[in-house]
Amino acid sequence: MLIRLHVKNILLVKNAELAFKPGLNVLTGETGAGKSILLDCLGFLLGQKSVKIDVGNNGDVGEVTGVFELKENKKLKKILVELGYQWTKDIIVRRQLNFENRRKSFLNDTPCSVELLKILGSFLIDLNGQFDEQGLLDRNNHLNFLDKFSNSTGLLNEVEQTWIKINLKKKELEREKNEQEKEQNIEFLQNSLKEIRTLNLKKIELESLESRRKELKEIINVRSDLSNALKEIQGEGFEESIINSIKYLEKVEKKFGSSEDLPLKHLEDVLNKYALASSKLEELVSNSSQSEEELAELENKYFLVKKLMRTHNVEIEGFFKLENLIEEQLQTVLAASGRIKKIEEDIYTLKKDFDSNANELSKKRKEFAKLLDKSIEKELVPLKLDKTIFRTEIVAEKPNKSGIDKATFMTAINPGTPLKHLNRIASGGELSRFLLAVKLCLINDQTDQSQVFDEIDRGVGGATATAIGRRLLTLSKKEQVLVVTHSPQVAAFSDNHIKVEKFTDGDNTYTKVQTLDKEEVIEEVARMLSGDLVSNEAEAAAKSLISASMEIS
């Protein structure tokens, strides 16, 4: 709730302080006195882009300060605390402007951003009919108004929280998948592990692999020579000739009875050495054949080791750590797969909950939209908008934190005209009255927000103006209301009456404000009834009007 507004050196306002109260606060004064300037200052204070104000002639800096009293608001409190500001019952918002259009903003004398001012403004003030950025003129708010009317905020909160959880889970899933992609794929890791375990190399084998491979290659290189040598000595006739020769010499020995002169012993030695040589050559040739098989097996191991070392970027000394390293990588990837599966299951469950609650919320919205339409049309009758058609248009929307619907308030004020969005209503007075009717239907509980209406009574009078005043008073029981009015019927309902005047001091013109007491209120209402010359009759009519409004309230 707005407690005070202090404006210093802005346009025609030299130094003005306005004190506001709960209930209906009325600002009156002649056209051009500066009432709209004060509302512009309030918009400037809360970061509205569309406000255009300038520094006055009493210094280089203009300043607007607002004091607000806050009720407990968990959402606003959380925002302020997260931004590093302390939650207090009263807050002071201050904004400065110099001739170079440089602006400074402060919250409780601590510098703050314009964005924070806008956030505060969305909680504290609804400038009806002034700025399309807020309130009912922003179609993005229509769904929230409908949910509030249907008392669906609890269900909406469940939908929103589930949606937030789904998106957090999706981000978590994306992170896990990215991590999994960074690791090598499961099949490759498993194959690498299998290859290492199939090799089953001991450290000494790995270290001697190169030298043994070289040795086997050398053996294989001389194999053909060994084979040829064996072939030569195992040629036909050589061994048989020696044996036959020995046989002949043995016959000679038997005939002469002596073998001393015979070379029998030498031939036997030759035969034995031949057998040894032949056997050795056969062994060498056989071994070289086995070496070729061993080399083939060794080559497979050798190239597999080299491939693994190259693929996993390790040297010979790191090869024996590779199995454990790949095992760890594999477990990480497999664990990620498990986590991914669990997250996907969680998302599926959350989506089911979201769909269930969102469909229930959608059904409730469509049901209460019809009730809202009837309530608003009924409220418009005494405001001389009895021909108005109001429709809450609900269409399917891509799932989001608000559910699966989009709501837009549509209206046709004149018979035969098509339904249009609220901000397409041509008359400012009609728009203000229309917004008043809508708010009376939508606002059920007391809130911290102040409703501001600028000339809501424009173009009406008599019973319609009285109806507007009565409804502003009704609204002020739920929310603080600030209204700029030219209607004495509206002013008569005020709880707090502020008069805005323009006066000249030498060559300069200024705007001044004054909070009126009871007698001054009667005088001001009389002036609004009759003009500058207040007659006894006008004063009597003002008293009667105020008395009647008090009876209504």
Contacts in CASP RR format, 6 or more apart in sequence:
PFRMAT RR
TARGET T0000
AUTHOR 0000-0000-0000
METHOD contacts of the structure
MODEL  1
MLIRLHVKNILLVKNAELAFKPGLNVLTGETGAGKSILLDCLGFLLGQKS
VKIDVGNNGDVGEVTGVFELKENKKLKKILVELGYQWTKDIIVRRQLNFE
NRRKSFLNDTPCSVELLKILGSFLIDLNGQFDEQGLLDRNNHLNFLDKFS
NSTGLLNEVEQTWIKINLKKKELEREKNEQEKEQNIEFLQNSLKEIRTLN
LKKIELESLESRRKELKEIINVRSDLSNALKEIQGEGFEESIINSIKYLE
KVEKKFGSSEDLPLKHLEDVLNKYALASSKLEELVSNSSQSEEELAELEN
KYFLVKKLMRTHNVEIEGFFKLENLIEEQLQTVLAASGRIKKIEEDIYTL
KKDFDSNANELSKKRKEFAKLLDKSIEKELVPLKLDKTIFRTEIVAEKPN
KSGIDKATFMTAINPGTPLKHLNRIASGGELSRFLLAVKLCLINDQTDQS
QVFDEIDRGVGGATATAIGRRLLTLSKKEQVLVVTHSPQVAAFSDNHIKV
EKFTDGDNTYTKVQTLDKEEVIEEVARMLSGDLVSNEAEAAAKSLISASM
EIS
1 20 0 8 1.000
1 22 0 8 1.000
1 68 0 8 1.000
1 69 0 8 1.000
1 71 0 8 1.000
1 448 0 8 1.000
1 450 0 8 1.000
1 480 0 8 1.000
2 20 0 8 1.000
2 42 0 8 1.000
2 66 0 8 1.000
2 67 0 8 1.000
2 68 0 8 1.000
2 124 0 8 1.000
2 125 0 8 1.000
2 450 0 8 1.000
2 480 0 8 1.000
2 482 0 8 1.000
3 19 0 8 1.000
3 20 0 8 1.000
3 66 0 8 1.000
3 67 0 8 1.000
3 68 0 8 1.000
3 69 0 8 1.000
3 90 0 8 1.000
4 17 0 8 1.000
4 18 0 8 1.000
4 19 0 8 1.000
4 20 0 8 1.000
4 65 0 8 1.000
4 66 0 8 1.000
4 67 0 8 1.000
5 17 0 8 1.000
5 18 0 8 1.000
5 20 0 8 1.000
5 38 0 8 1.000
5 41 0 8 1.000
5 42 0 8 1.000
5 45 0 8 1.000
5 64 0 8 1.000
5 65 0 8 1.000
5 66 0 8 1.000
5 67 0 8 1.000
6 16 0 8 1.000
6 17 0 8 1.000
6 18 0 8 1.000
6 63 0 8 1.000
6 64 0 8 1.000
6 65 0 8 1.000
6 66 0 8 1.000
7 13 0 8 1.000
7 15 0 8 1.000
7 16 0 8 1.000
7 17 0 8 1.000
7 18 0 8 1.000
7 37 0 8 1.000
7 38 0 8 1.000
7 41 0 8 1.000
7 63 0 8 1.000
7 64 0 8 1.000
8 14 0 8 1.000
8 15 0 8 1.000
8 16 0 8 1.000
8 62 0 8 1.000
8 63 0 8 1.000
8 64 0 8 1.000
8 65 0 8 1.000
9 15 0 8 1.000
9 55 0 8 1.000
9 56 0 8 1.000
9 57 0 8 1.000
9 58 0 8 1.000
9 59 0 8 1.000
9 61 0 8 1.000
9 62 0 8 1.000
9 63 0 8 1.000
10 37 0 8 1.000
10 41 0 8 1.000
10 53 0 8 1.000
10 54 0 8 1.000
10 55 0 8 1.000
10 56 0 8 1.000
10 62 0 8 1.000
10 63 0 8 1.000
10 64 0 8 1.000
10 97 0 8 1.000
11 37 0 8 1.000
11 53 0 8 1.000
11 54 0 8 1.000
11 56 0 8 1.000
11 511 0 8 1.000
12 34 0 8 1.000
12 37 0 8 1.000
12 56 0 8 1.000
12 502 0 8 1.000
12 509 0 8 1.000
12 510 0 8 1.000
12 511 0 8 1.000
13 34 0 8 1.000
13 37 0 8 1.000
13 38 0 8 1.000
13 41 0 8 1.000
13 56 0 8 1.000
13 510 0 8 1.000
13 511 0 8 1.000
14 56 0 8 1.000
14 58 0 8 1.000
14 510 0 8 1.000
14 511 0 8 1.000
14 512 0 8 1.000
15 58 0 8 1.000
16 38 0 8 1.000
16 511 0 8 1.000
16 512 0 8 1.000
16 513 0 8 1.000
17 513 0 8 1.000
18 38 0 8 1.000
18 498 0 8 1.000
18 513 0 8 1.000
18 515 0 8 1.000
19 496 0 8 1.000
19 515 0 8 1.000
20 450 0 8 1.000
20 480 0 8 1.000
20 482 0 8 1.000
20 496 0 8 1.000
21 480 0 8 1.000
21 495 0 8 1.000
21 496 0 8 1.000
22 476 0 8 1.000
22 480 0 8 1.000
22 495 0 8 1.000
23 476 0 8 1.000
23 477 0 8 1.000
23 480 0 8 1.000
23 481 0 8 1.000
23 495 0 8 1.000
23 496 0 8 1.000
24 472 0 8 1.000
24 473 0 8 1.000
24 476 0 8 1.000
24 481 0 8 1.000
24 483 0 8 1.000
24 493 0 8 1.000
24 494 0 8 1.000
24 495 0 8 1.000
24 496 0 8 1.000
25 480 0 8 1.000
25 481 0 8 1.000
25 482 0 8 1.000
25 483 0 8 1.000
25 494 0 8 1.000
25 495 0 8 1.000
25 496 0 8 1.000
25 497 0 8 1.000
25 498 0 8 1.000
26 483 0 8 1.000
26 485 0 8 1.000
26 490 0 8 1.000
26 491 0 8 1.000
26 493 0 8 1.000
26 494 0 8 1.000
26 496 0 8 1.000
26 497 0 8 1.000
26 498 0 8 1.000
27 35 0 8 1.000
27 38 0 8 1.000
27 482 0 8 1.000
27 483 0 8 1.000
27 484 0 8 1.000
27 485 0 8 1.000
27 498 0 8 1.000
27 499 0 8 1.000
27 500 0 8 1.000
28 35 0 8 1.000
28 484 0 8 1.000
28 485 0 8 1.000
28 486 0 8 1.000
28 491 0 8 1.000
28 497 0 8 1.000
28 498 0 8 1.000
28 499 0 8 1.000
28 500 0 8 1.000
28 524 0 8 1.000
28 528 0 8 1.000
29 35 0 8 1.000
29 486 0 8 1.000
29 499 0 8 1.000
29 500 0 8 1.000
29 501 0 8 1.000
29 524 0 8 1.000
30 501 0 8 1.000
30 502 0 8 1.000
31 486 0 8 1.000
32 502 0 8 1.000
33 500 0 8 1.000
33 501 0 8 1.000
33 502 0 8 1.000
33 511 0 8 1.000
34 500 0 8 1.000
34 502 0 8 1.000
34 511 0 8 1.000
35 484 0 8 1.000
35 500 0 8 1.000
36 454 0 8 1.000
36 484 0 8 1.000
37 53 0 8 1.000
37 511 0 8 1.000
38 500 0 8 1.000
38 511 0 8 1.000
38 513 0 8 1.000
39 127 0 8 1.000
39 130 0 8 1.000
39 452 0 8 1.000
39 454 0 8 1.000
39 484 0 8 1.000
40 51 0 8 1.000
40 52 0 8 1.000
40 53 0 8 1.000
41 53 0 8 1.000
41 64 0 8 1.000
42 64 0 8 1.000
42 125 0 8 1.000
42 127 0 8 1.000
42 452 0 8 1.000
43 51 0 8 1.000
43 125 0 8 1.000
43 127 0 8 1.000
43 130 0 8 1.000
43 131 0 8 1.000
44 51 0 8 1.000
44 53 0 8 1.000
44 64 0 8 1.000
44 95 0 8 1.000
44 97 0 8 1.000
45 64 0 8 1.000
45 65 0 8 1.000
45 66 0 8 1.000
45 93 0 8 1.000
45 94 0 8 1.000
45 95 0 8 1.000
45 117 0 8 1.000
46 93 0 8 1.000
46 117 0 8 1.000
46 118 0 8 1.000
46 120 0 8 1.000
46 121 0 8 1.000
46 124 0 8 1.000
46 125 0 8 1.000
47 95 0 8 1.000
47 105 0 8 1.000
47 114 0 8 1.000
47 117 0 8 1.000
47 118 0 8 1.000
47 121 0 8 1.000
48 118 0 8 1.000
48 127 0 8 1.000
48 131 0 8 1.000
48 133 0 8 1.000
49 133 0 8 1.000
50 131 0 8 1.000
50 132 0 8 1.000
50 133 0 8 1.000
51 131 0 8 1.000
53 97 0 8 1.000
54 97 0 8 1.000
55 61 0 8 1.000
55 62 0 8 1.000
55 97 0 8 1.000
55 98 0 8 1.000
55 99 0 8 1.000
56 62 0 8 1.000
57 508 0 8 1.000
60 98 0 8 1.000
60 99 0 8 1.000
61 96 0 8 1.000
61 97 0 8 1.000
61 98 0 8 1.000
62 96 0 8 1.000
62 97 0 8 1.000
62 98 0 8 1.000
63 94 0 8 1.000
63 95 0 8 1.000
63 96 0 8 1.000
63 97 0 8 1.000
64 94 0 8 1.000
64 95 0 8 1.000
65 92 0 8 1.000
65 93 0 8 1.000
65 94 0 8 1.000
65 95 0 8 1.000
66 92 0 8 1.000
66 93 0 8 1.000
66 94 0 8 1.000
67 90 0 8 1.000
67 91 0 8 1.000
67 92 0 8 1.000
68 90 0 8 1.000
68 91 0 8 1.000
68 92 0 8 1.000
68 93 0 8 1.000
68 120 0 8 1.000
68 124 0 8 1.000
69 89 0 8 1.000
69 90 0 8 1.000
70 76 0 8 1.000
70 87 0 8 1.000
70 88 0 8 1.000
70 89 0 8 1.000
70 90 0 8 1.000
70 91 0 8 1.000
70 448 0 8 1.000
71 447 0 8 1.000
71 448 0 8 1.000
73 123 0 8 1.000
73 448 0 8 1.000
75 123 0 8 1.000
76 119 0 8 1.000
76 120 0 8 1.000
76 123 0 8 1.000
77 87 0 8 1.000
79 119 0 8 1.000
80 86 0 8 1.000
80 87 0 8 1.000
81 87 0 8 1.000
83 112 0 8 1.000
83 116 0 8 1.000
85 107 0 8 1.000
85 108 0 8 1.000
85 110 0 8 1.000
85 112 0 8 1.000
86 108 0 8 1.000
88 108 0 8 1.000
91 107 0 8 1.000
91 108 0 8 1.000
91 120 0 8 1.000
92 106 0 8 1.000
92 107 0 8 1.000
92 108 0 8 1.000
92 109 0 8 1.000
93 105 0 8 1.000
93 106 0 8 1.000
93 107 0 8 1.000
93 117 0 8 1.000
93 120 0 8 1.000
94 105 0 8 1.000
94 106 0 8 1.000
94 109 0 8 1.000
95 103 0 8 1.000
95 104 0 8 1.000
95 105 0 8 1.000
95 106 0 8 1.000
95 117 0 8 1.000
96 103 0 8 1.000
96 104 0 8 1.000
96 105 0 8 1.000
97 103 0 8 1.000
103 114 0 8 1.000
104 111 0 8 1.000
105 111 0 8 1.000
105 112 0 8 1.000
105 113 0 8 1.000
105 114 0 8 1.000
105 116 0 8 1.000
105 117 0 8 1.000
106 112 0 8 1.000
107 116 0 8 1.000
107 117 0 8 1.000
107 120 0 8 1.000
121 134 0 8 1.000
122 134 0 8 1.000
123 448 0 8 1.000
123 449 0 8 1.000
124 448 0 8 1.000
124 449 0 8 1.000
124 450 0 8 1.000
125 134 0 8 1.000
125 449 0 8 1.000
125 450 0 8 1.000
125 452 0 8 1.000
126 134 0 8 1.000
126 135 0 8 1.000
126 449 0 8 1.000
126 450 0 8 1.000
126 451 0 8 1.000
126 452 0 8 1.000
127 134 0 8 1.000
127 452 0 8 1.000
127 454 0 8 1.000
128 135 0 8 1.000
128 136 0 8 1.000
128 432 0 8 1.000
128 435 0 8 1.000
128 436 0 8 1.000
128 439 0 8 1.000
128 451 0 8 1.000
128 452 0 8 1.000
128 453 0 8 1.000
128 454 0 8 1.000
128 456 0 8 1.000
129 137 0 8 1.000
129 428 0 8 1.000
129 431 0 8 1.000
129 432 0 8 1.000
129 435 0 8 1.000
129 453 0 8 1.000
129 454 0 8 1.000
130 452 0 8 1.000
130 454 0 8 1.000
131 137 0 8 1.000
132 138 0 8 1.000
132 423 0 8 1.000
134 141 0 8 1.000
135 141 0 8 1.000
136 142 0 8 1.000
136 145 0 8 1.000
136 409 0 8 1.000
136 422 0 8 1.000
136 435 0 8 1.000
136 438 0 8 1.000
136 439 0 8 1.000
137 422 0 8 1.000
137 423 0 8 1.000
137 435 0 8 1.000
139 408 0 8 1.000
139 409 0 8 1.000
139 421 0 8 1.000
139 422 0 8 1.000
142 392 0 8 1.000
142 407 0 8 1.000
142 408 0 8 1.000
142 409 0 8 1.000
143 365 0 8 1.000
143 402 0 8 1.000
143 405 0 8 1.000
143 406 0 8 1.000
143 407 0 8 1.000
144 402 0 8 1.000
145 409 0 8 1.000
145 438 0 8 1.000
145 442 0 8 1.000
146 152 0 8 1.000
146 365 0 8 1.000
146 368 0 8 1.000
146 369 0 8 1.000
146 372 0 8 1.000
146 392 0 8 1.000
146 407 0 8 1.000
147 153 0 8 1.000
147 156 0 8 1.000
147 361 0 8 1.000
147 365 0 8 1.000
148 442 0 8 1.000
148 444 0 8 1.000
149 368 0 8 1.000
149 371 0 8 1.000
149 372 0 8 1.000
149 441 0 8 1.000
149 442 0 8 1.000
149 444 0 8 1.000
150 364 0 8 1.000
150 365 0 8 1.000
150 367 0 8 1.000
150 368 0 8 1.000
150 371 0 8 1.000
150 372 0 8 1.000
151 444 0 8 1.000
152 361 0 8 1.000
152 364 0 8 1.000
152 365 0 8 1.000
152 368 0 8 1.000
155 357 0 8 1.000
155 360 0 8 1.000
155 361 0 8 1.000
155 364 0 8 1.000
156 361 0 8 1.000
156 402 0 8 1.000
156 403 0 8 1.000
158 357 0 8 1.000
159 354 0 8 1.000
159 357 0 8 1.000
159 358 0 8 1.000
159 361 0 8 1.000
159 401 0 8 1.000
159 402 0 8 1.000
159 403 0 8 1.000
160 401 0 8 1.000
160 402 0 8 1.000
162 350 0 8 1.000
162 353 0 8 1.000
162 354 0 8 1.000
162 357 0 8 1.000
163 354 0 8 1.000
163 399 0 8 1.000
163 400 0 8 1.000
163 401 0 8 1.000
163 403 0 8 1.000
164 401 0 8 1.000
165 350 0 8 1.000
166 347 0 8 1.000
166 350 0 8 1.000
166 351 0 8 1.000
166 354 0 8 1.000
169 343 0 8 1.000
169 346 0 8 1.000
169 347 0 8 1.000
169 350 0 8 1.000
170 347 0 8 1.000
172 343 0 8 1.000
173 340 0 8 1.000
173 343 0 8 1.000
173 344 0 8 1.000
173 347 0 8 1.000
176 336 0 8 1.000
176 339 0 8 1.000
176 340 0 8 1.000
176 343 0 8 1.000
177 340 0 8 1.000
179 336 0 8 1.000
180 333 0 8 1.000
180 336 0 8 1.000
180 337 0 8 1.000
180 340 0 8 1.000
183 189 0 8 1.000
183 329 0 8 1.000
183 332 0 8 1.000
183 333 0 8 1.000
183 336 0 8 1.000
184 329 0 8 1.000
184 333 0 8 1.000
185 333 0 8 1.000
186 330 0 8 1.000
186 333 0 8 1.000
186 334 0 8 1.000
186 337 0 8 1.000
189 326 0 8 1.000
189 329 0 8 1.000
189 330 0 8 1.000
189 333 0 8 1.000
190 330 0 8 1.000
192 308 0 8 1.000
192 311 0 8 1.000
192 312 0 8 1.000
192 326 0 8 1.000
193 323 0 8 1.000
193 326 0 8 1.000
193 327 0 8 1.000
193 330 0 8 1.000
195 304 0 8 1.000
195 308 0 8 1.000
196 308 0 8 1.000
196 322 0 8 1.000
196 323 0 8 1.000
196 326 0 8 1.000
197 323 0 8 1.000
199 301 0 8 1.000
199 304 0 8 1.000
199 305 0 8 1.000
201 209 0 8 1.000
201 301 0 8 1.000
201 305 0 8 1.000
203 320 0 8 1.000
206 305 0 8 1.000
206 316 0 8 1.000
206 319 0 8 1.000
206 320 0 8 1.000
207 316 0 8 1.000
209 298 0 8 1.000
209 301 0 8 1.000
209 302 0 8 1.000
209 305 0 8 1.000
210 302 0 8 1.000
212 298 0 8 1.000
213 295 0 8 1.000
213 298 0 8 1.000
213 299 0 8 1.000
213 302 0 8 1.000
216 291 0 8 1.000
216 292 0 8 1.000
216 294 0 8 1.000
216 295 0 8 1.000
216 298 0 8 1.000
217 295 0 8 1.000
219 287 0 8 1.000
219 288 0 8 1.000
219 291 0 8 1.000
220 288 0 8 1.000
220 291 0 8 1.000
220 292 0 8 1.000
220 295 0 8 1.000
222 288 0 8 1.000
223 285 0 8 1.000
223 288 0 8 1.000
223 289 0 8 1.000
223 291 0 8 1.000
223 292 0 8 1.000
226 281 0 8 1.000
226 284 0 8 1.000
226 285 0 8 1.000
226 288 0 8 1.000
227 285 0 8 1.000
229 281 0 8 1.000
230 278 0 8 1.000
230 281 0 8 1.000
230 282 0 8 1.000
230 285 0 8 1.000
233 274 0 8 1.000
233 277 0 8 1.000
233 278 0 8 1.000
233 281 0 8 1.000
234 278 0 8 1.000
238 274 0 8 1.000
239 271 0 8 1.000
239 274 0 8 1.000
242 267 0 8 1.000
242 270 0 8 1.000
242 271 0 8 1.000
242 274 0 8 1.000
243 271 0 8 1.000
245 267 0 8 1.000
246 264 0 8 1.000
246 267 0 8 1.000
246 268 0 8 1.000
246 271 0 8 1.000
249 259 0 8 1.000
249 262 0 8 1.000
249 263 0 8 1.000
249 264 0 8 1.000
249 267 0 8 1.000
250 264 0 8 1.000
252 259 0 8 1.000
252 262 0 8 1.000
253 259 0 8 1.000
253 262 0 8 1.000
253 264 0 8 1.000
259 265 0 8 1.000
305 319 0 8 1.000
308 314 0 8 1.000
308 319 0 8 1.000
308 322 0 8 1.000
309 315 0 8 1.000
309 316 0 8 1.000
309 319 0 8 1.000
309 322 0 8 1.000
312 322 0 8 1.000
312 325 0 8 1.000
312 326 0 8 1.000
314 321 0 8 1.000
314 322 0 8 1.000
354 399 0 8 1.000
354 403 0 8 1.000
358 399 0 8 1.000
358 403 0 8 1.000
358 404 0 8 1.000
359 404 0 8 1.000
361 403 0 8 1.000
361 405 0 8 1.000
362 394 0 8 1.000
362 403 0 8 1.000
362 404 0 8 1.000
362 405 0 8 1.000
365 394 0 8 1.000
365 405 0 8 1.000
365 407 0 8 1.000
366 394 0 8 1.000
369 392 0 8 1.000
369 394 0 8 1.000
369 407 0 8 1.000
370 392 0 8 1.000
372 392 0 8 1.000
372 441 0 8 1.000
372 442 0 8 1.000
373 390 0 8 1.000
373 391 0 8 1.000
373 392 0 8 1.000
375 441 0 8 1.000
376 390 0 8 1.000
376 437 0 8 1.000
376 438 0 8 1.000
376 441 0 8 1.000
377 388 0 8 1.000
377 389 0 8 1.000
377 390 0 8 1.000
379 437 0 8 1.000
379 438 0 8 1.000
379 440 0 8 1.000
379 441 0 8 1.000
379 471 0 8 1.000
380 386 0 8 1.000
380 388 0 8 1.000
380 390 0 8 1.000
380 433 0 8 1.000
380 434 0 8 1.000
380 437 0 8 1.000
382 463 0 8 1.000
382 464 0 8 1.000
382 467 0 8 1.000
382 471 0 8 1.000
383 433 0 8 1.000
383 434 0 8 1.000
383 436 0 8 1.000
383 437 0 8 1.000
383 464 0 8 1.000
383 467 0 8 1.000
383 468 0 8 1.000
383 471 0 8 1.000
384 433 0 8 1.000
384 460 0 8 1.000
384 464 0 8 1.000
384 467 0 8 1.000
385 413 0 8 1.000
385 430 0 8 1.000
385 433 0 8 1.000
385 434 0 8 1.000
385 437 0 8 1.000
387 413 0 8 1.000
387 414 0 8 1.000
387 415 0 8 1.000
388 411 0 8 1.000
388 412 0 8 1.000
388 413 0 8 1.000
388 434 0 8 1.000
389 411 0 8 1.000
389 412 0 8 1.000
389 419 0 8 1.000
390 409 0 8 1.000
390 410 0 8 1.000
390 411 0 8 1.000
391 409 0 8 1.000
391 410 0 8 1.000
391 411 0 8 1.000
391 419 0 8 1.000
392 407 0 8 1.000
392 408 0 8 1.000
392 409 0 8 1.000
392 410 0 8 1.000
393 407 0 8 1.000
393 408 0 8 1.000
393 409 0 8 1.000
393 410 0 8 1.000
393 419 0 8 1.000
394 405 0 8 1.000
394 406 0 8 1.000
394 407 0 8 1.000
395 405 0 8 1.000
395 406 0 8 1.000
395 408 0 8 1.000
396 404 0 8 1.000
396 405 0 8 1.000
396 406 0 8 1.000
397 403 0 8 1.000
397 404 0 8 1.000
397 405 0 8 1.000
397 406 0 8 1.000
398 404 0 8 1.000
408 421 0 8 1.000
409 421 0 8 1.000
409 422 0 8 1.000
409 438 0 8 1.000
410 419 0 8 1.000
410 420 0 8 1.000
410 421 0 8 1.000
410 422 0 8 1.000
411 419 0 8 1.000
411 420 0 8 1.000
411 422 0 8 1.000
411 425 0 8 1.000
411 434 0 8 1.000
412 418 0 8 1.000
412 419 0 8 1.000
412 420 0 8 1.000
413 425 0 8 1.000
413 427 0 8 1.000
413 430 0 8 1.000
413 434 0 8 1.000
422 431 0 8 1.000
422 434 0 8 1.000
422 435 0 8 1.000
423 431 0 8 1.000
425 431 0 8 1.000
425 434 0 8 1.000
427 458 0 8 1.000
428 455 0 8 1.000
428 458 0 8 1.000
429 455 0 8 1.000
429 456 0 8 1.000
429 457 0 8 1.000
429 458 0 8 1.000
429 459 0 8 1.000
429 460 0 8 1.000
432 453 0 8 1.000
432 454 0 8 1.000
432 455 0 8 1.000
432 456 0 8 1.000
432 458 0 8 1.000
433 456 0 8 1.000
433 460 0 8 1.000
433 468 0 8 1.000
435 453 0 8 1.000
436 453 0 8 1.000
436 456 0 8 1.000
436 468 0 8 1.000
436 471 0 8 1.000
436 472 0 8 1.000
436 475 0 8 1.000
437 471 0 8 1.000
439 451 0 8 1.000
439 475 0 8 1.000
440 471 0 8 1.000
440 474 0 8 1.000
440 475 0 8 1.000
443 475 0 8 1.000
443 478 0 8 1.000
443 479 0 8 1.000
444 478 0 8 1.000
445 478 0 8 1.000
446 477 0 8 1.000
446 478 0 8 1.000
446 479 0 8 1.000
447 478 0 8 1.000
447 479 0 8 1.000
449 479 0 8 1.000
449 480 0 8 1.000
450 479 0 8 1.000
450 480 0 8 1.000
450 481 0 8 1.000
450 482 0 8 1.000
451 475 0 8 1.000
451 479 0 8 1.000
451 480 0 8 1.000
451 481 0 8 1.000
451 482 0 8 1.000
452 481 0 8 1.000
452 482 0 8 1.000
452 483 0 8 1.000
453 472 0 8 1.000
453 481 0 8 1.000
453 482 0 8 1.000
453 483 0 8 1.000
453 484 0 8 1.000
454 483 0 8 1.000
454 484 0 8 1.000
455 484 0 8 1.000
455 485 0 8 1.000
455 486 0 8 1.000
456 468 0 8 1.000
456 472 0 8 1.000
456 483 0 8 1.000
456 485 0 8 1.000
456 490 0 8 1.000
457 465 0 8 1.000
457 468 0 8 1.000
457 469 0 8 1.000
457 485 0 8 1.000
457 486 0 8 1.000
457 487 0 8 1.000
457 489 0 8 1.000
457 490 0 8 1.000
458 486 0 8 1.000
460 468 0 8 1.000
460 487 0 8 1.000
461 487 0 8 1.000
461 489 0 8 1.000
462 489 0 8 1.000
465 487 0 8 1.000
465 488 0 8 1.000
465 489 0 8 1.000
465 490 0 8 1.000
466 489 0 8 1.000
468 487 0 8 1.000
468 489 0 8 1.000
468 490 0 8 1.000
469 487 0 8 1.000
469 489 0 8 1.000
469 490 0 8 1.000
469 492 0 8 1.000
469 493 0 8 1.000
469 549 0 8 1.000
470 493 0 8 1.000
470 549 0 8 1.000
470 552 0 8 1.000
472 481 0 8 1.000
472 483 0 8 1.000
472 490 0 8 1.000
472 493 0 8 1.000
473 493 0 8 1.000
473 549 0 8 1.000
473 552 0 8 1.000
473 553 0 8 1.000
475 481 0 8 1.000
476 495 0 8 1.000
483 490 0 8 1.000
485 491 0 8 1.000
486 528 0 8 1.000
487 528 0 8 1.000
488 525 0 8 1.000
488 528 0 8 1.000
488 529 0 8 1.000
488 542 0 8 1.000
488 545 0 8 1.000
489 545 0 8 1.000
489 549 0 8 1.000
491 497 0 8 1.000
491 521 0 8 1.000
491 524 0 8 1.000
491 525 0 8 1.000
491 528 0 8 1.000
492 525 0 8 1.000
492 542 0 8 1.000
492 545 0 8 1.000
492 546 0 8 1.000
492 548 0 8 1.000
492 549 0 8 1.000
493 549 0 8 1.000
493 552 0 8 1.000
493 553 0 8 1.000
494 521 0 8 1.000
496 515 0 8 1.000
497 515 0 8 1.000
497 516 0 8 1.000
497 520 0 8 1.000
497 521 0 8 1.000
497 524 0 8 1.000
498 513 0 8 1.000
498 514 0 8 1.000
498 515 0 8 1.000
498 516 0 8 1.000
499 513 0 8 1.000
499 514 0 8 1.000
499 515 0 8 1.000
499 516 0 8 1.000
499 520 0 8 1.000
499 524 0 8 1.000
500 511 0 8 1.000
500 512 0 8 1.000
500 513 0 8 1.000
501 511 0 8 1.000
501 512 0 8 1.000
501 513 0 8 1.000
501 514 0 8 1.000
502 509 0 8 1.000
502 510 0 8 1.000
502 511 0 8 1.000
502 512 0 8 1.000
503 509 0 8 1.000
503 510 0 8 1.000
503 512 0 8 1.000
504 510 0 8 1.000
514 520 0 8 1.000
516 523 0 8 1.000
516 524 0 8 1.000
521 546 0 8 1.000
522 539 0 8 1.000
522 542 0 8 1.000
522 543 0 8 1.000
522 546 0 8 1.000
523 534 0 8 1.000
523 539 0 8 1.000
523 542 0 8 1.000
525 542 0 8 1.000
525 545 0 8 1.000
525 546 0 8 1.000
526 534 0 8 1.000
526 535 0 8 1.000
526 538 0 8 1.000
526 539 0 8 1.000
526 541 0 8 1.000
526 542 0 8 1.000
527 534 0 8 1.000
527 538 0 8 1.000
529 538 0 8 1.000
529 541 0 8 1.000
529 542 0 8 1.000
529 545 0 8 1.000
530 537 0 8 1.000
530 538 0 8 1.000
531 538 0 8 1.000
END
